[in-house]
């Protein structure tokens, strides 16, 4: 479903233009609100409202998928959404929304899932919810993927500066810096960009909230790595890269809770000092990058 790739890209552009993504649990609250409004429209027999609310649920669910770097096209191919002919069910839509909430509560809430509990991914949960939206849309002859463009235009006109938005690990400029320097196409989260006015330790501390979230969800969601940047000049010696990387690793270990220390992980370092033949070479003249991977 190439249309899903375009959908995720379009939604991402819109959200960035509005200032950034909501905190994930705020986004989940909005999703549940909109699912409730689908039920309200169904109860009232209001087709116009139903059409609008289905598009809103598609929009918000895609935002959540983007925040976990989900490949919705792949998820829908596995579900065979394009060939699906099952009739829609509001009960099923509510059930699927509950599954999204269950997964997100494990990642973002106060009670992580039990180690023995089988957990769906955000991607699978959201794709199942969206499949139900497409089932509702068919008898209405509603082209959800076309209508989303109108919704995005409406959001850009209406919602600019309307909401209190927060930074998100998928929109940090650190990721742009790293990808530009290495050509990486991995699925990544990133730390805030390095602030020269702060100490190395203070910069790492700013990354910890997102890093802790990454450690909860990365393995299940297939997010490849978490990127941290730090200043280094091309003229600096390789030993300076090594010393700074070791210091960052030490700070992370000291300031991250036990659940992190129990997780198997590795840290790879990319810098210009590592020559062009090295797989860890970076073309950035002023930054080095640490990538934290959660091993399978």
C-alpha positions as CSV (number, residue, x, y, z in Angstrom):
1,X,0.0,0.0,0.0
2,X,2.1,2.9,-1.3
3,X,-0.7,5.2,-0.2
4,X,0.2,4.5,3.4
5,X,3.8,5.7,2.8
6,X,2.4,8.9,1.4
7,X,0.0,9.2,4.3
8,X,2.7,8.9,6.9
9,X,4.8,11.4,5.1
10,X,2.0,13.9,4.7
11,X,0.9,13.7,8.3
12,X,4.5,14.1,9.5
13,X,4.9,17.2,7.3
14,X,1.7,18.7,8.7
15,X,2.5,18.0,12.4
16,X,6.0,19.5,12.0
17,X,4.5,22.6,10.4
18,X,2.2,22.9,13.4
19,X,5.1,22.8,15.8
20,X,5.6,19.1,16.6
21,X,4.0,16.0,17.9
22,X,1.9,15.7,21.1
23,X,3.2,13.8,24.1
24,X,2.3,10.1,23.3
25,X,-0.2,9.8,26.1
26,X,-1.9,13.1,25.0
27,X,-2.1,11.7,21.5
28,X,-3.7,8.5,22.9
29,X,-6.2,10.6,24.8
30,X,-7.1,12.4,21.5
31,X,-7.4,9.0,19.8
32,X,-9.9,7.7,22.4
33,X,-11.8,11.0,22.2
34,X,-12.2,10.7,18.5
35,X,-13.2,7.0,18.6
36,X,-15.9,8.1,21.1
37,X,-17.1,10.7,18.6
38,X,-17.4,8.0,15.9
39,X,-19.7,6.3,18.3
40,X,-21.7,9.5,18.9
41,X,-22.1,10.0,15.1
42,X,-23.2,6.4,14.7
43,X,-25.8,6.7,17.5
44,X,-27.1,9.9,16.0
45,X,-27.2,8.5,12.5
46,X,-25.2,11.6,11.4
47,X,-23.4,10.5,8.2
48,X,-21.6,13.8,7.7
49,X,-20.1,13.7,11.2
50,X,-19.2,10.1,10.9
51,X,-17.2,10.8,7.7
52,X,-15.3,13.6,9.5
53,X,-14.6,11.6,12.6
54,X,-13.3,8.6,10.7
55,X,-10.8,10.9,9.0
56,X,-9.8,12.4,12.3
57,X,-9.2,8.9,13.8
58,X,-7.0,8.1,10.8
59,X,-5.0,11.3,11.2
60,X,-4.4,10.8,15.0
61,X,-3.6,7.1,14.7
62,X,-1.1,7.9,12.0
63,X,0.6,10.5,14.3
64,X,1.1,7.8,16.9
65,X,2.4,5.3,14.4
66,X,4.9,7.9,13.2
67,X,6.1,8.5,16.8
68,X,7.2,4.9,17.0
69,X,8.7,4.9,13.5
70,X,6.1,2.3,12.3
71,X,6.0,1.1,8.7
72,X,2.2,1.1,8.2
73,X,2.4,0.0,4.6
74,X,4.1,-3.2,5.8
75,X,1.6,-3.7,8.6
76,X,-1.4,-3.3,6.3
77,X,0.2,-5.7,3.7
78,X,0.4,-8.3,6.5
79,X,-3.2,-7.7,7.4
80,X,-4.2,-7.8,3.7
81,X,-6.2,-4.7,4.3
82,X,-6.5,-3.9,0.6
83,X,-8.3,-7.3,0.0
84,X,-10.5,-7.1,3.2
85,X,-14.3,-7.3,2.7
86,X,-15.4,-7.7,6.3
87,X,-18.3,-5.5,7.5
88,X,-17.4,-2.8,10.0
89,X,-18.1,-3.1,13.8
90,X,-18.0,-0.3,16.3
91,X,-17.4,-2.8,19.0
92,X,-14.3,-4.0,17.1
93,X,-13.1,-0.4,16.6
94,X,-13.3,0.2,20.4
95,X,-11.5,-3.1,21.0
96,X,-8.7,-2.1,18.7
97,X,-8.4,1.3,20.3
98,X,-8.1,-0.5,23.6
99,X,-5.3,-2.6,22.3
100,X,-3.4,0.5,21.2
101,X,-3.9,1.9,24.7
102,X,-2.7,-1.3,26.3
103,X,0.6,-1.3,24.3
104,X,1.2,2.4,24.9
105,X,0.5,2.1,28.6
106,X,3.3,-0.5,28.8
107,X,5.7,2.0,27.1
108,X,4.6,5.3,28.5
109,X,2.5,4.6,31.6
110,X,3.5,3.7,35.2
111,X,3.0,-0.1,34.8
112,X,5.2,-1.8,32.2
113,X,3.8,-5.2,30.9
114,X,4.8,-8.4,32.6
115,X,7.8,-10.1,31.0
116,X,5.6,-13.2,30.3
117,X,2.8,-11.1,28.7
118,X,2.6,-11.3,24.9
119,X,2.6,-7.7,23.6
120,X,1.5,-6.5,20.1
121,X,3.5,-3.7,18.6
122,X,2.1,-0.2,18.2
123,X,2.3,-0.8,14.4
124,X,0.1,-3.9,14.4
125,X,-2.4,-2.4,16.9
126,X,-2.8,0.8,14.9
127,X,-3.0,-1.0,11.5
128,X,-5.9,-3.2,13.0
129,X,-7.7,-0.1,14.1
130,X,-7.2,1.6,10.7
131,X,-8.5,-1.5,9.0
132,X,-11.7,-1.0,10.9
133,X,-11.8,2.6,9.7
134,X,-11.6,1.4,6.1
135,X,-14.4,-1.0,6.7
136,X,-16.6,1.9,7.9
137,X,-15.6,4.0,4.9
138,X,-16.4,1.5,2.2
139,X,-20.3,1.7,2.3
140,X,-20.0,5.4,2.7
141,X,-17.9,5.5,-0.5
142,X,-15.4,7.6,1.6
143,X,-11.9,7.7,0.2
144,X,-10.1,8.1,3.6
145,X,-6.6,8.5,2.1
146,X,-7.8,11.3,-0.1
147,X,-9.9,13.0,2.5
148,X,-6.8,13.2,4.8
149,X,-5.4,15.9,2.5
150,X,-8.4,18.1,3.2
151,X,-8.0,17.5,6.9
152,X,-4.4,18.4,6.9
153,X,-5.2,21.7,5.1
154,X,-7.8,22.4,7.8
155,X,-5.5,21.6,10.6
156,X,-2.8,23.9,9.2
157,X,-5.3,26.7,9.0
158,X,-7.0,26.1,12.3
159,X,-4.5,24.6,14.8
160,X,-1.4,26.7,14.3
161,X,-0.3,27.7,17.9
162,X,-3.6,26.1,19.3
163,X,-2.0,23.3,21.3
164,X,0.9,23.0,23.8
165,X,3.2,20.8,21.8
166,X,6.4,19.1,22.9
167,X,9.7,18.0,21.3
168,X,9.7,14.4,20.2
169,X,12.6,11.9,19.6
170,X,11.6,11.5,15.9
171,X,11.8,15.2,15.1
172,X,15.1,16.1,16.9
173,X,17.6,17.8,14.6
174,X,20.2,15.3,15.9
175,X,18.7,12.8,13.5
176,X,19.1,15.1,10.6
177,X,22.7,15.7,11.5
178,X,23.5,12.0,11.8
179,X,21.7,11.0,8.6
180,X,23.4,13.8,6.7
181,X,26.8,12.7,8.0
182,X,26.4,8.9,7.4
183,X,23.6,8.3,4.9
184,X,21.8,6.1,7.4
185,X,18.3,4.8,6.7
186,X,17.8,3.1,10.0
187,X,14.7,3.5,12.1
188,X,15.9,5.9,14.8
189,X,15.1,8.1,17.8
190,X,17.3,11.0,18.7
191,X,18.4,13.1,21.7
192,X,18.0,16.8,21.7
193,X,20.7,18.7,19.9
194,X,23.8,19.5,21.9
195,X,23.7,22.9,23.6
196,X,27.2,24.5,23.9
197,X,26.1,26.5,26.9
198,X,25.5,23.3,29.0
199,X,28.0,20.8,30.3
200,X,28.4,17.4,28.7
201,X,26.6,15.9,31.7
202,X,23.7,18.4,31.5
203,X,23.3,17.6,27.8
204,X,23.1,13.8,28.5
205,X,20.6,14.5,31.2
206,X,18.3,16.2,28.7
207,X,18.4,13.0,26.6
208,X,17.5,10.7,29.5
209,X,13.6,11.0,29.3
210,X,13.5,10.0,25.7
211,X,16.2,7.4,26.2
212,X,14.2,5.7,29.0
213,X,11.2,5.5,26.7
214,X,13.4,4.1,23.9
215,X,14.6,1.3,26.3
216,X,11.0,0.3,27.0
217,X,9.8,0.1,23.4
218,X,12.7,-0.3,21.0
219,X,13.0,-4.0,21.0
220,X,9.3,-4.7,20.5
221,X,8.8,-1.9,18.0
222,X,12.0,-2.6,16.0
223,X,13.5,0.9,16.5
224,X,17.1,0.4,15.6
225,X,19.0,2.8,17.8
226,X,19.0,6.0,19.9
227,X,21.3,8.8,18.6
228,X,23.2,11.2,20.8
229,X,25.5,13.9,19.4
230,X,28.5,15.7,21.0
231,X,30.9,18.3,19.7
232,X,34.2,17.2,18.3
233,X,36.4,18.9,15.6
234,X,37.8,17.0,12.6
235,X,41.3,18.3,13.8
236,X,40.9,16.6,17.2
237,X,42.8,13.3,17.8
238,X,41.0,10.0,17.9
239,X,41.8,9.7,21.6
240,X,39.5,12.7,22.2
241,X,36.7,10.9,20.6
242,X,37.3,7.8,22.7
243,X,37.5,9.8,25.9
244,X,34.3,11.7,25.2
245,X,32.4,8.5,24.2
246,X,33.5,6.8,27.4
247,X,32.4,9.8,29.5
248,X,28.9,9.8,27.9
249,X,28.6,6.1,28.4
250,X,29.5,6.5,32.1
251,X,27.0,9.3,32.6
252,X,24.2,7.2,31.0
253,X,25.0,4.1,33.2
254,X,25.1,6.2,36.4
255,X,21.9,8.1,35.7
256,X,19.6,5.5,34.1
257,X,17.5,3.2,36.3
258,X,18.1,-0.4,37.0
259,X,15.8,-1.5,34.2
260,X,18.3,-0.1,31.7
261,X,21.3,-1.7,33.3
262,X,19.6,-5.1,33.0
263,X,19.0,-4.6,29.3
264,X,21.7,-5.9,26.9
265,X,23.0,-3.1,24.8
266,X,25.9,-1.7,22.9
267,X,27.1,1.7,21.9
268,X,28.6,2.4,18.5
269,X,30.6,5.7,17.9
270,X,30.7,7.6,14.5
271,X,33.2,10.3,13.9
272,X,35.2,11.9,11.1
273,X,38.4,10.7,12.8
274,X,37.4,7.2,11.8
275,X,38.6,7.1,8.2
276,X,36.3,6.8,5.1
277,X,36.9,3.0,4.9
278,X,35.5,2.5,8.4
279,X,31.8,1.6,8.7
280,X,31.8,4.2,11.6
281,X,33.0,7.1,9.5
282,X,31.1,10.4,9.8
283,X,31.3,13.3,7.3
284,X,30.4,15.8,10.0
285,X,33.4,18.1,10.8
286,X,32.0,19.3,14.1
287,X,30.1,16.5,15.7
288,X,30.5,12.9,16.8
289,X,27.6,10.5,17.3
290,X,26.9,7.7,19.7
291,X,24.3,5.2,18.8
292,X,22.8,3.0,21.5
293,X,21.4,-0.3,20.3
294,X,19.3,-2.7,22.2
295,X,20.5,-6.2,21.3
296,X,17.9,-8.8,20.6
